[in-house]
């Protein structure tokens, strides 16, 4: 196994420029997904992350056919589809998950049709399905950085409003908040977070990066402010550790990062002081012993 020092030396090696480039993009993507993922978990809409990853596919396919920028193509496709979902979801007779199931799967089907027009597409688009540390253009660092800054700025400026809609839509509407506009903003932010993450994590696995850090944090605290700091921290840490193991064992980058963040979630799920499985068992045992001691003293 490669030592941490050797990994650091490889990061500094000019001949391996793709390695620190991939680490930078992975860390930035993890931080952004960690912040956006808090609202996804609070709202109980984890399915949208998976759906968006399918929705960006036709944009990727079209961009490939016309030799355009795949990230831009995926962003246009994902955002357009997210807007359609937000519009159709205003009809409360049809549940949000049903709308997501229809529109996003249709978008993915469109992508399958489009890619048939481009001979040899499979190899070129495979990195977007499973992630690749060698296929990230230099320009994408700036794209991810600028997009990430915009996402974080919007999340910060609309934090209270998005929290209100996520926790109680009816109360938010009664308070005069523009629920539709806020739904639209959240869908678009999720779409952009997914798009800028697919190069390192892959659009098949990106849901884990979006949900797992926030779900882990949810087991540790009920305070949203703490979640907003802890979730991106866990995401970034998972990206760094995942890249280290991926480079050490020559394993797929996206899959390795997902395994790391999943392992962190499982550890917290087991050993969280208040919500962990072991912590709850210890609390029950302590409570039982206390009751028995009280009975014996009586």
N, C-alpha and C positions, 0 to 999 in steps of 0.2 A: 504493500500500500504506500502511496506517495505521502511523504511527510508534509505537514503544513508549510514548513520552510521551503521545500522543493516546489510546492504549489505557488508560493509567493514569488519564488524566482522565475517560474514559468510565466506568471502574470507580468513580470517586468521584462520578459524577453521580447525584443522588437519583432522577432520572427514569428511570434505567437500572438500577434496583435488581436486576432479574432477572439482570444480567450478573455482578456479584460473587457473587450467590447461586449461580449456576450454576458459577462458578469454584471456590467453596468446596466445593460438593458433588462436583465433578469431582476436585478435589485429594484430598479425604478418601477418595473411592472408589478412586482410584488408589493411594493409600498402603496401604489395606486389601487391595486385590487384589494389590499387590506383595508383601505379607507372606504371605498365604495362597497365592499363586501359587508360592512357593518349594517348598512341600510338594507341590503339584500337579506341578511339574516333576521333583522328586526321585523321586516315585512313578511318574512316567510315565503320569499319568492325565489328560492334557490333554482327552481326550474328555468328561470329566465336566463341564468348564466349559461346553462347547457343549450338553451334554445338560441341564444345570440351567437354562440359558437357555430351553430348550423347556419344561422342567417348570414354570416359574413362570407360563407362559401361561394355563393354566386358572384359576389363582388371580386373575390380572389380569382375566380375562373375568368370573368370578363377581363379583368386587368391583365391576366396572363395571355389571353387571346390577342389583345390589342397591344401587348408589350408595355403595359403601363405599370405604375407602382402598385404592388400588391396590397400594401398597408392602406393606401388611399382608397383603393377599390373596395377592400373589406370594410373600411370605415363608412363609406357611402352606403354600401349595402346594409350593414348592420344598423346604422342610424335610421335609414329609410324604413326598414322593417320594424324597428322599435317604435317609430312614430305611428305606423299603422296599428300596432298593438295598442298603443296608448289611446288612439282614436276609438277603436272598436271596443276597448275595455270600458268605455264610459257607459255603455249599455249594460247595466248591472244584471240583466236577465241572463246574460251569458257570462259565466265566471272567467276570471282573468286567465286561469290555466288552460281553459278550453280555447280561448283566443290564441294564446301562445302556441298551443299544439297545432292549430290549423295553419297559422301564418308562417311560423318559423320552419315548420316541416316543408311547407310549400316552397319557401325560399331555398331550402337545401335541395329540394327536387329540381328547382330551376337551375341551380349550380351544376347538378349532375348532367342535365341536358346541355348546358353551355359548354362544359369541358369536353364533350364529345366532338366539338368543332375544332379542338386543338390537338393534333397528333402529338404524342409524347408528353402529355400534360402530367402524367402520374408522378414521374420522378421529380419534376419541378415543384409540384404542389405537396409532395409528401412531407417536406419539412414543416409546412403549415398545419399538417394534421398531427404531427408528433413532436415538432420542435427541432431546432438545429442550431448548434453554437457556431457553425462555420458559414451559415448562409445569411448573416445579418449585414446588410450594406452599412457603410459608414454614415450615410445620410439618415439612417433610421434612428441613430442616437439622438440627433436633433429633433426628429419627428416625435419620438417617445418623450423626450424631455419637455418639449413645448406642449404637447397634448396633455401630458401628465400635470404640468403646471396649471393648465386651464381647468382640468378636472378637479384638482385639489382646491383651486380658487373658488370654483362654483360650489363645491361641497362645503367650504368654509362660510361663504356668504349666505347660503341657503340652509345652513345646518338646522336651525330651529324649525323652519318650515317643513323640511324633509322628515325630520323626526316626528313632527306632529301628524303628518300624513301617514307615515309608516306605522305609528302606534294606534291611531284612531281616525280613519278617513271621515266618518260621519261627524265627529267632533270638529275636525279641521274644516270641513265644509261649512258647518254651522258657525264657525268662528270667522268666516269670510275669506279663508285662504283659497287661492286659485288651485284647486286640487288637480284639475286636468293639466295645467301648465307644469305643476310640480311632478306629476306622473311622467310627463313628457321629458322633463329634465333628468329624472332618475333613469329612465329607460335609455336615454341617449348617453348618459355617463357610464352606465353599465356596458353599453355597446362599445364605447371608445376604450374602456378599460380592457375589455376582452380582445379587441383588435390589436392593441399595442403589446399584448402579452403572448399572442399566438406564435411569434417567431421563436421564442425560447421554450415555451411550455407546450405549444401545440394547441390547436383549437379543440381537440378531443379531451384534453386534460385540464383545460383552463378553468373549468368549474371548481376544481379543488383549490386553486390559487385564490379564487374569488370568495369561496365559502369557508374553507377550513380555518384560516387564521381568525376570522371573525367568530366562528363557532367555538374555537378554542378559547378566545378571550371572553366569550359569553359565559363560559364555565367558571371563569376566574373573577368576574366582576359584574355588577349591575349598573355601574356608572358609565354612561355613554362617553364622557370625556376621557376616561381611562381606556375604554375600548378603542377610541380614535387614535390613541398613541400606541397601545399594545398590539393591535391587529397588524398594522404595517410593520412594526418591529419584528413580530413573529414571521411575517411574510418575507421580509428582507433577510432575516437570519436563515430561513429555510432555503432561500435562493443561494446564499453564499455556501452553506453546508452542502446543498445539493450539487452545486457546481463543483465543489471540491471532490465529492465522492464520484461524480460523473467523470471528471478528468482522471481520477486515480484508477478507476476500474473500467474505463472506456465504456461506460453504460450510457443509455439515452438520457440526455439532459432533462427533458421535460418529465419523464417518468421518475427520475431520481429525485428531482425537486418535490414532486408530488408525494413520493414515499416518505421523504423527510418531514414535510408539513403534516402528513397523516400520522406519522410516528409521534410528533409533538402533540397532536390532538389526542391520541390514545393515552399518552402518558398523563396529560391533564385530566382526561375523562376518568382515569383510574385514581389519580392521587390529588386532585383538587381538594383543598381543605373543606369546602362547603358542598360542592356539587359532585365531587369525584365519587366513584363507586366505593373505593376503599375508605375514603373520608367519611361517607355516609354510614358505612358499616361500623367504623370505629365510633362514630357519634351515637349510633343506636346501642352499641355494646356499652358505652360509657353511661348512657341514660338508663339502661337496664340495670347496670351495677349500682347506680346511684339510688334507683327505686328500691332495689333489694336491701341496700344498706339502710335506707330510711325505714323500711318495714322492720328490719331486725332491731334497729334502735328503739322503735316504737314498742 
